[in-house]
Amino acid sequence: MSMLKQKLEIEVEEAELAAQKTLSSFPKIARWFLILGVLAILPVYFTAKKISYNIWAKRYAQGQLTAKPSFTNPLPPKASAVSLTTMGSGVYGAAVELANQNLELSASNIGYTFNFYNSQKQLLYTYSGHAFLLPDEKKYVVLPRFTATEAIAYTDFQIDPNIAWQKRLSIPEVKILTGIPNAYHELSPRAFVLEGDFTNQSPYALKQVRLNFVLLNRLGKIIGVSQRTEFTVAPFERRSYKQLWPNLFAEGLAEIKVAAETNVLDPENLSTLKADNSASDLSRPK
């Protein structure tokens, strides 16, 4: 190792001597021109390197991908006035028609609050819940049943302004078909009854399906509301229901609206059934 080091040092010294010998063979003026030329090249080299770096950095910055918001200034949901219904004895129901004014945005967890006051504007009852809205969707938000110790004179519906809007590339399509219900009155006990069915016309198993019922008179005024939730609805399943309004006589009933909804924005609400192929299944039997 030491011999190799000595050999390299000797070669470097020989190269320096050869360079000195070559340089000394030049005339004195030529030697000075050569030295000054080498010294002049150094700042030119570093200057050119700096300019080239700035040019290419600017070009790369122009072509660089930057994150930009997919939407700006989303519109808030639009809510109708609160429709209040009563079944007597201080028992009430309420409904609001909620509309998403955004054509491409959805929200999975919109907070809202119903407030009900007496004639002195004292709060009698309040209820808070959450709703989801698909792009350009319009639907009823229903408070099916609550009690108040005094007559309700004023109502209020508030929406939490802190909404996490999303512009999704795709939203699962789930169509739930509701049949025309059969309506009648029961006398003992007294109640208004709806019997009908709904069908999950999708390949998804649904964790829950919510049915909203709205009864309207000839003037289009809401005279009754109700709600029910069905759980574990299989793909393409048809399911029947029987919904009752105790102590309600639906006088002047002209229209019945039954709306079925399921939250397709919640990945835990949708699932697909795995194909059962026992011939290729090597797992332990359950």
Disulfide bonds with the S-S distance in Angstrom:
none
